[in-house]
Structure formats: C-alpha cells, structure tokens
Amino acid sequence: MTTIEKTLIAVGSGLLIIVISFYTYTLWQLKNQQKEIETTLVNQKKITEDILRSSSSFATTKDLEAYSKDNKIDLQSIRKDLSKLDAKVVSINTSSIESSGYFISHVGSTSVTKDPEPNNQLSCVDKKCTDTYGYLNTTQHLLLNEKFGELNVPFGQASFSAGQKQPWSLSVDDRQYVIHTVVGEDESGRQYYYNQATIKVGDKEYKIPVKQASTLQQYPSDHFSFWNPSLYLGVSASAFSRKDVGTSLGFGFISYGKTKVAPTFTFLQLGVGYGLSSTKTYAYVTPVSYRIGNVLPLLKNTYMGLSIGLSLDNKYMLQGGLSTAL
C-alpha cells in the first residue's frame, strides 16, 4: 500500500468519524432538549428581608416571543439594538412590587397650624355660633404613607382648611422606584437573578421587599464556532507503523457546542508531539475530539479523540489520546 493510499484511508476514516459522531450527538441532543426544558426549574427564594432570588426556567424562542407579547415588551426593537453590540436576548426578568391599598376614616390630623388670617364668618342659628373643635381657625394636615408589609413609606401630605371655599390641598413628593438585579451565570450558561428594590422619596431612600420575581431564559442551543482558538496539552498512545506513547501540544480553532468556553466537540486540532519510547518528534491532526467532561465533571476541560500522526522519519501513527484545553 502506497503512502498516498494510506493517507487517503486515514483522512477518509477521520471524516467518517466526524460525520457519525456529529449525527449521533445531534439526535441525542434533540431527544433530550425538550425534556430538560420541562424539568429544569430554580424556585424563588427569599435570601434576606429585601433580597429575593427569582424563580427561573429554560424556555424556547417561541416561549420568549409569547411571553414578551403577553407583557407588551417590544422584543424586536431590543434585538435590533443588541445586534449593534454583537449580542442577543438570552432571558427576560420580571419583578413586581406591591403597594398595599387601604381605606381609613375618622382619622385625626397629623399636625395643626394656626391660620394667620382666620375666617370667623359662621352661619349661625338664633345667634348661636359654635366651633367646637376649632377647625375654622386652623388647617388640618395628614401625612400620606405607602404600605409595604410593615414598612410605611411617606410620599405626601393632605391638608384641610375649613375656612376656605375649596378646603383641601394635596402635596405629593417625587418618587423613584429602583430594582437592582444581579445576574449570575454558571459554566453551562445558566443564569441566576437576585433582586433588590428601593424607593427614593426626596433625599431619603427606603429598601422594600420584592414579593415576586421570575425569569424565562432561552435554552442555549449547540452551534458551530469557526474561530474559537485554543491550545491543547495532551498525552497519547499510538499504533499502526509505530507503537509509542507521547506528549503533544496542539492548536484548534473550530468547535461545536453550547458555549465557546467549554464546547462539546473540537475539530481539526493541529500540533506536534514527542514519542517517549521512540524519542521521535511527529506532527499530527485530530479530526474530532469529544469533551468527556460532559460525562465526567472532574475532567471538565479534557477532550478525547483519535489522531493521525507523521513522524520526522516518515512513520504514520494512529493515536488515541486525551488533551486538556489551556
């Protein structure tokens, strides 16, 4: 068998491995994606009195579209702006704050001030005029509060002057409602949200409890990255023309997976190695490598694959090995 024939067989075998591996993984991924979407849920949790972790779950693109439509969110405009930043929508976080409404009657004034020019024109019966509570010579004031559980946030004041034709006046302060959301993301791309809300009234700020918060995050899909450069340090055992054990340093830039940080597959790793038994240097190409960290979490950055090598003395090698992304 000539050298060209051996090379063609090796290249063909490598391509066949790529096709079979990719097809098998695609079928497995499609089968399990919907199941993971339906069963993965992080429940809402109160961390402190004023910090609440959102409930969160994965969602499909259609789920996000429906959610944004139901809540009157202009998702298309947001996506258009994100495209200028080379970014995309991955999740929608909604937090709500409830202010308890209430009705009360027969309430005394918060404070009373004397009118500088009291109005004493009274409608009297049989020349008997009575102002039992002194309302005609004073202005009554009532502070207005917004209730959040046990917390009262003052936001204005109502005043009443009985000596005026239009006796009520109302003063409402400017209020600023702020929700801070801290987003955490794990290595798989899953996000976690922690919310804190405050109300600023005048020069005072009040921390208020968030009652409910939920998040829909788009399920990350596998995709090709044609420029994802990385170095790989590896060990391998070879057969074919030469049986040897060696170390290697390789370079790869094509990957496939949910993230660039930890892709499921890498393609066309190129590198050089050194045979520990033969003391020979060789060049190699790895058509496809699989991240075994998907199965063995302790080896999260480790890849396994078959390589085709050629030593400086023109010996071909078929290698099986492990490599770690640096």
Secondary structure, DSSP 8 states (H G I E B T S, - for coil): --HHHHHHHHHHHHHHHHHHHHHHHHHHHHHHHHHHHHH-EE--EEEETTEEE-EEEEE-HHHHHHHHHHTT--HHHHHHHHHTTT----EEEEEE---B-----S---SEEEE-SS-------BTTB---TT-GGGEEEEEEEEEEETTEEEEEEEEEEETTSSS-EEEEE--EEEEEEEEEEE-TTS-EEEEEEEEEEETTEEEEE---EEEEEEE----EEES---EEEEEEEEEEET--EEEEEEEEE-EEEES-SSS-SEEEEEEEEEEETTT--EEEEEEEEEEEGGGT-GGGTTEEEEEEEEEETTS-EEEEEEEEEE-
